[in-house]
């Protein structure tokens, strides 16, 4: 992902809006995850 999307994701993760998220995988690589 580009730096802006990574920063937006990081900000969401530490925001009060994210109070019920646990054990989730967040893909920020433009959906090109391999493996």
N, C-alpha and C positions, 0 to 999 in steps of 0.2 A: 504494500500500500504506500501511498504517498505520505509525506510527513504531516500534512494537514489532517488526513483521516486517522492516522495513528494518534495524533494529539487529541482529536475529538473523542476517540475511543477511550483514551486514558482519562480525559476529563469526565466523561460519563461514568467511568468505573469508580471514581472518587467522589462523585456528586451525591447529594441526598436523594436524587431520583433513582438511584441504584441501591435500594435497601433490601431487595428480595432476590438477589441474583447469587447463585452459588453453583459450583460444579459445571459451569458452562464453558464451551469452547467458542471463542470469538475469532473469526477469521478476518484478518485485516490485510490480507495479501492479494486482494483482487480475485478471490476464488480460485487461485492457482495452487492451492495446497496439494501436496503430493504425499504419498506414503501409504 
